[in-house]
Amino acid sequence: MKKFLVKLILPILGALVGLWATNSFNAFSFVTVLNDDQAFDICITVYFAASEAALELLFNFAYGYFFSSSISAVISPPGVKAGIDTETTIVMKDGIGEAEMHLEIQGRNFWLRKAKIEIPALASATIQPNQNMRGVTINQFGNYVIDIPPLIGKSPVIDVREKFRILLAMESDEGFRREKMCLTVKKKTVFVRFKSNCAYVQMGE
């Protein structure tokens, strides 16, 4: 959405503002070495560029203040610091595994208030909350669901960081198996950026 507005809408608005400004006040008309056509051409070029730059600065400020929101989540083994672009491995021992999810939510409540984060059910293990956490449920499909509204309250400006512990229980002993576990986000608006890593769940040797 932001890229579309910056690349398409702002140049058009900049051109309209520049044209209006040129017709309203041509600063280069006072330069005696320029004839009327030269003064107009230079003025409209300068005004177009200045108008577009000013509108882009104004747009970036307004977008960042009123619209831009983000959700980021990193899943990793307990006690392991991982980056948003790092794929981690959760090793299950004796049919049990544990993971941590570090969640950061920032931006405007209005754009975040309906969002949900889900970890889709795995084929060979069930996913359960390791403790009673706010907003956490297991839905009818076995997906691990985090509702964002209970985490952000009613404050209009949000900056929340929270850690979730997740328990994995093997369904059956099938020997070695490695399955990818990724997060998805539901019901987010176009103004919410979502980024997360993925983790591999490893069962058996």
Buried (B, 14 or more C-beta within 10 A) or exposed (E): EBEEEBEEEBBEBBBEBBBEBBEEEBEBBEEEEBEEEEBBEBBBEBBBEBBBEEBBEEBBEEBEEEBBBBBBBBBBBEEEEBEEEBBBEBBBEEBEBBBBBBBBBBBBBBBBBBBBBBBBBBEBBBBBBBEEBEBBEBEEEBBBBBBBBEBBEEEEEBEBEBEBEBBBEBEEEEEEBEBEBEBEBEEBBEBBBBBBBEBEBBBBE
